[in-house]
Amino acid sequence: MGQTKTVFAQEALVRGLNNEGAFHVFQNVNETNRYRFDQSCRVKAIQLAAKLDVHKHSFLSINFLPNAVYKPELCIRTTLNAAEEFHFPKEKIIFEFTENEQIIDSVHLESIIQHYKEQGFLTATDDFGSGFNGLNQLADLNTDITKIDIVLIRNIDQDKKRQIIVRNLVNLFNELNMMIVAEGVETKAEYHTLQDMGIHLFQGYYFARPSFESLPDINWG
């Protein structure tokens, strides 16, 4: 959600056949099915987003598993084919990688992000501040967007340490010319505190709950 009361992006979330959460689904993902799972999620996300006309008012944000991408120029073909088949403009797609997946080969991740950007996709670092790589990746990677994890956002209106950390992160990301998203915003006080720090894009239950195969109702604060 943007500060101008518009939806910047809709994030595609993994759910099971009976609407089980992502944690339950990822328990069944392993080395043998990771690539197939990653590709299937991309196609399903694009297909549903096209059906809901997401591209007419916002971006579509898709999480990807870096360790499932063996060659970016080959693995992206399924995505490009799906975008063409379902008439979804590729320039309206954001690919996010999460810090919660340990990256074995950072050079390989750099090549993935660079290739995706060359194809016209936006790229994002998800869950910044909670995972394995942190500041190290900021020096090596060149994503368009960084999403500050809920661990730094929770109760930030009452937490001076978190305020200092996030305020300095905002200055850092601005200097790196990155868009900033605050994740996990759940209260009005958190929202206004982050606004005062100069953050303009937000995500969290305060604005909307995830919805199943539909667009959520938005609380504009």
Contacts in CASP RR format, 6 or more apart in sequence:
PFRMAT RR
TARGET T0000
AUTHOR 0000-0000-0000
METHOD contacts of the structure
MODEL  1
MGQTKTVFAQEALVRGLNNEGAFHVFQNVNETNRYRFDQSCRVKAIQLAA
KLDVHKHSFLSINFLPNAVYKPELCIRTTLNAAEEFHFPKEKIIFEFTEN
EQIIDSVHLESIIQHYKEQGFLTATDDFGSGFNGLNQLADLNTDITKIDI
VLIRNIDQDKKRQIIVRNLVNLFNELNMMIVAEGVETKAEYHTLQDMGIH
LFQGYYFARPSFESLPDINWG
1 7 0 8 1.000
1 8 0 8 1.000
1 201 0 8 1.000
1 202 0 8 1.000
1 203 0 8 1.000
1 207 0 8 1.000
1 208 0 8 1.000
1 218 0 8 1.000
1 220 0 8 1.000
2 8 0 8 1.000
2 200 0 8 1.000
2 201 0 8 1.000
2 202 0 8 1.000
3 195 0 8 1.000
3 200 0 8 1.000
3 201 0 8 1.000
3 202 0 8 1.000
5 220 0 8 1.000
6 57 0 8 1.000
6 58 0 8 1.000
7 57 0 8 1.000
7 58 0 8 1.000
7 218 0 8 1.000
8 58 0 8 1.000
8 59 0 8 1.000
8 201 0 8 1.000
9 58 0 8 1.000
9 59 0 8 1.000
9 60 0 8 1.000
9 61 0 8 1.000
9 94 0 8 1.000
10 49 0 8 1.000
10 52 0 8 1.000
10 54 0 8 1.000
10 58 0 8 1.000
10 59 0 8 1.000
10 60 0 8 1.000
10 61 0 8 1.000
10 215 0 8 1.000
11 61 0 8 1.000
11 62 0 8 1.000
11 63 0 8 1.000
11 96 0 8 1.000
11 203 0 8 1.000
12 41 0 8 1.000
12 44 0 8 1.000
12 45 0 8 1.000
12 48 0 8 1.000
12 49 0 8 1.000
12 60 0 8 1.000
12 61 0 8 1.000
12 62 0 8 1.000
12 63 0 8 1.000
13 22 0 8 1.000
13 210 0 8 1.000
14 21 0 8 1.000
14 22 0 8 1.000
14 25 0 8 1.000
14 26 0 8 1.000
14 41 0 8 1.000
14 63 0 8 1.000
15 21 0 8 1.000
15 22 0 8 1.000
15 25 0 8 1.000
15 212 0 8 1.000
16 24 0 8 1.000
16 25 0 8 1.000
19 212 0 8 1.000
29 37 0 8 1.000
34 65 0 8 1.000
34 67 0 8 1.000
34 68 0 8 1.000
35 68 0 8 1.000
35 70 0 8 1.000
35 75 0 8 1.000
37 65 0 8 1.000
37 68 0 8 1.000
38 64 0 8 1.000
38 65 0 8 1.000
38 68 0 8 1.000
38 69 0 8 1.000
38 75 0 8 1.000
39 68 0 8 1.000
39 75 0 8 1.000
39 78 0 8 1.000
39 79 0 8 1.000
41 62 0 8 1.000
41 63 0 8 1.000
42 62 0 8 1.000
42 64 0 8 1.000
42 78 0 8 1.000
42 79 0 8 1.000
42 82 0 8 1.000
43 78 0 8 1.000
43 79 0 8 1.000
43 82 0 8 1.000
45 60 0 8 1.000
45 62 0 8 1.000
46 60 0 8 1.000
46 62 0 8 1.000
46 79 0 8 1.000
46 82 0 8 1.000
46 83 0 8 1.000
46 86 0 8 1.000
46 88 0 8 1.000
46 93 0 8 1.000
47 82 0 8 1.000
47 86 0 8 1.000
48 213 0 8 1.000
49 55 0 8 1.000
49 60 0 8 1.000
49 88 0 8 1.000
50 86 0 8 1.000
50 87 0 8 1.000
50 88 0 8 1.000
51 86 0 8 1.000
52 214 0 8 1.000
52 215 0 8 1.000
54 60 0 8 1.000
54 88 0 8 1.000
54 92 0 8 1.000
54 215 0 8 1.000
55 88 0 8 1.000
55 89 0 8 1.000
55 92 0 8 1.000
58 92 0 8 1.000
59 92 0 8 1.000
59 93 0 8 1.000
59 94 0 8 1.000
59 122 0 8 1.000
60 88 0 8 1.000
60 92 0 8 1.000
60 93 0 8 1.000
60 94 0 8 1.000
61 93 0 8 1.000
61 94 0 8 1.000
61 96 0 8 1.000
61 124 0 8 1.000
62 93 0 8 1.000
62 94 0 8 1.000
62 95 0 8 1.000
62 96 0 8 1.000
63 95 0 8 1.000
63 96 0 8 1.000
63 97 0 8 1.000
63 98 0 8 1.000
63 126 0 8 1.000
64 95 0 8 1.000
64 96 0 8 1.000
64 97 0 8 1.000
65 97 0 8 1.000
65 101 0 8 1.000
66 97 0 8 1.000
66 101 0 8 1.000
66 103 0 8 1.000
66 108 0 8 1.000
66 109 0 8 1.000
66 112 0 8 1.000
67 101 0 8 1.000
67 103 0 8 1.000
67 104 0 8 1.000
68 75 0 8 1.000
69 75 0 8 1.000
69 108 0 8 1.000
69 112 0 8 1.000
72 111 0 8 1.000
72 112 0 8 1.000
72 115 0 8 1.000
72 116 0 8 1.000
73 115 0 8 1.000
76 115 0 8 1.000
76 116 0 8 1.000
76 119 0 8 1.000
79 90 0 8 1.000
79 93 0 8 1.000
80 90 0 8 1.000
80 119 0 8 1.000
82 88 0 8 1.000
83 89 0 8 1.000
83 90 0 8 1.000
83 93 0 8 1.000
90 119 0 8 1.000
90 120 0 8 1.000
90 121 0 8 1.000
91 120 0 8 1.000
91 121 0 8 1.000
93 121 0 8 1.000
93 122 0 8 1.000
94 121 0 8 1.000
94 122 0 8 1.000
94 123 0 8 1.000
94 124 0 8 1.000
94 144 0 8 1.000
94 145 0 8 1.000
95 116 0 8 1.000
95 121 0 8 1.000
95 122 0 8 1.000
95 123 0 8 1.000
95 124 0 8 1.000
96 123 0 8 1.000
96 124 0 8 1.000
96 125 0 8 1.000
96 126 0 8 1.000
96 145 0 8 1.000
96 147 0 8 1.000
97 109 0 8 1.000
97 112 0 8 1.000
97 113 0 8 1.000
97 123 0 8 1.000
97 124 0 8 1.000
97 125 0 8 1.000
97 126 0 8 1.000
98 126 0 8 1.000
98 127 0 8 1.000
99 125 0 8 1.000
99 126 0 8 1.000
99 127 0 8 1.000
99 128 0 8 1.000
99 129 0 8 1.000
99 130 0 8 1.000
99 131 0 8 1.000
99 132 0 8 1.000
99 133 0 8 1.000
99 134 0 8 1.000
99 137 0 8 1.000
99 149 0 8 1.000
100 127 0 8 1.000
100 130 0 8 1.000
100 131 0 8 1.000
100 132 0 8 1.000
101 132 0 8 1.000
102 132 0 8 1.000
102 133 0 8 1.000
103 109 0 8 1.000
103 132 0 8 1.000
103 133 0 8 1.000
103 137 0 8 1.000
106 133 0 8 1.000
106 136 0 8 1.000
106 137 0 8 1.000
106 140 0 8 1.000
106 141 0 8 1.000
109 137 0 8 1.000
109 141 0 8 1.000
110 140 0 8 1.000
110 141 0 8 1.000
110 142 0 8 1.000
113 123 0 8 1.000
113 141 0 8 1.000
113 142 0 8 1.000
113 143 0 8 1.000
114 142 0 8 1.000
116 123 0 8 1.000
117 123 0 8 1.000
117 142 0 8 1.000
117 144 0 8 1.000
122 144 0 8 1.000
122 145 0 8 1.000
123 143 0 8 1.000
123 144 0 8 1.000
123 145 0 8 1.000
124 143 0 8 1.000
124 144 0 8 1.000
124 145 0 8 1.000
124 146 0 8 1.000
124 147 0 8 1.000
124 181 0 8 1.000
125 137 0 8 1.000
125 141 0 8 1.000
125 143 0 8 1.000
125 145 0 8 1.000
125 146 0 8 1.000
125 147 0 8 1.000
126 147 0 8 1.000
126 183 0 8 1.000
127 147 0 8 1.000
127 149 0 8 1.000
127 183 0 8 1.000
128 134 0 8 1.000
128 146 0 8 1.000
128 147 0 8 1.000
128 148 0 8 1.000
128 149 0 8 1.000
128 169 0 8 1.000
129 148 0 8 1.000
129 149 0 8 1.000
129 151 0 8 1.000
129 152 0 8 1.000
130 149 0 8 1.000
130 150 0 8 1.000
130 151 0 8 1.000
130 152 0 8 1.000
131 149 0 8 1.000
138 146 0 8 1.000
138 172 0 8 1.000
138 176 0 8 1.000
143 178 0 8 1.000
144 178 0 8 1.000
144 179 0 8 1.000
145 178 0 8 1.000
145 179 0 8 1.000
145 180 0 8 1.000
145 181 0 8 1.000
146 173 0 8 1.000
146 178 0 8 1.000
146 179 0 8 1.000
146 180 0 8 1.000
146 181 0 8 1.000
147 180 0 8 1.000
147 181 0 8 1.000
147 182 0 8 1.000
147 183 0 8 1.000
147 203 0 8 1.000
148 166 0 8 1.000
148 169 0 8 1.000
148 180 0 8 1.000
148 181 0 8 1.000
148 182 0 8 1.000
148 183 0 8 1.000
149 183 0 8 1.000
150 183 0 8 1.000
150 184 0 8 1.000
152 162 0 8 1.000
152 165 0 8 1.000
152 166 0 8 1.000
152 169 0 8 1.000
153 162 0 8 1.000
153 166 0 8 1.000
153 182 0 8 1.000
153 183 0 8 1.000
153 184 0 8 1.000
153 185 0 8 1.000
153 190 0 8 1.000
153 194 0 8 1.000
154 162 0 8 1.000
154 184 0 8 1.000
154 186 0 8 1.000
154 190 0 8 1.000
155 162 0 8 1.000
155 190 0 8 1.000
156 162 0 8 1.000
156 163 0 8 1.000
156 166 0 8 1.000
156 190 0 8 1.000
156 193 0 8 1.000
156 194 0 8 1.000
157 187 0 8 1.000
157 189 0 8 1.000
157 190 0 8 1.000
157 192 0 8 1.000
157 193 0 8 1.000
158 189 0 8 1.000
163 193 0 8 1.000
163 197 0 8 1.000
166 182 0 8 1.000
166 194 0 8 1.000
166 197 0 8 1.000
167 197 0 8 1.000
169 180 0 8 1.000
170 180 0 8 1.000
170 197 0 8 1.000
170 198 0 8 1.000
170 199 0 8 1.000
173 179 0 8 1.000
173 180 0 8 1.000
174 180 0 8 1.000
179 201 0 8 1.000
180 199 0 8 1.000
180 200 0 8 1.000
180 201 0 8 1.000
181 199 0 8 1.000
181 201 0 8 1.000
181 202 0 8 1.000
181 203 0 8 1.000
182 194 0 8 1.000
182 199 0 8 1.000
182 201 0 8 1.000
182 202 0 8 1.000
182 203 0 8 1.000
183 203 0 8 1.000
183 204 0 8 1.000
184 203 0 8 1.000
184 204 0 8 1.000
184 205 0 8 1.000
185 191 0 8 1.000
185 194 0 8 1.000
185 202 0 8 1.000
185 203 0 8 1.000
185 204 0 8 1.000
185 205 0 8 1.000
185 206 0 8 1.000
185 207 0 8 1.000
186 204 0 8 1.000
186 205 0 8 1.000
186 206 0 8 1.000
187 206 0 8 1.000
188 206 0 8 1.000
188 221 0 8 1.000
190 206 0 8 1.000
191 202 0 8 1.000
191 206 0 8 1.000
191 221 0 8 1.000
194 202 0 8 1.000
206 219 0 8 1.000
206 221 0 8 1.000
207 218 0 8 1.000
207 219 0 8 1.000
207 220 0 8 1.000
207 221 0 8 1.000
208 216 0 8 1.000
208 217 0 8 1.000
208 218 0 8 1.000
208 219 0 8 1.000
209 216 0 8 1.000
210 216 0 8 1.000
211 217 0 8 1.000
END
